[in-house]
Amino acid sequence: MRIGQGYDAHCFAANRRLVLGGVEIEYELGLAAHSDGDVLIHALGDALLGAAGQGDIGRHFPDNSDDFKDIDSRILLRRVVELLHEMGLQVHNVDSTIVAQAPKLAPHIPTMQERLAADLQIDESHVNIKATTTEGMGFAGRGEGIASYAVVLLEE
């Protein structure tokens, strides 16, 4: 077994879509990023690559490459899973937390779990996603952006 953890955060930006866990969420702001800004998938990708001893998503998908400009982060996640399978590793479990004061995310979590499980090639029961606020504290609490944490367990 291998354990990995990941973190990502992006600030809000106008004229951007808000995408979390592969789900587009209706909101007046999106997240500033080179890709689609999906902080949940980015944290998950870092956790998976970390558990495999393969660095982070920035090493594999640099933000100065036009190949990844506005790319759907689910594509990146599927590429990470392919790498893991080539290494003889299988995702066993995911536990993640999205930190956002707004918008309300609970209604979107089941769809996020479904999409991430499909991309990870595991059962939905092995993908846990939580959403929390910071009660107004810090950049997320002030509504400046969104952060996400992920912990994964891989099997060799």
Secondary structure by P-SEA (a helix, b strand, c coil): cbbbbbbbbbbbbccbbbbccccccccccccccccccaaaaaaaaaaaaaaaccccccccccccccccccccaaaaaaaaaaaaaaaccccccccccccccccccccaaaaaaaaaaaaaccccccbbbbbbbcccccccccccbbbbbbbbcccc
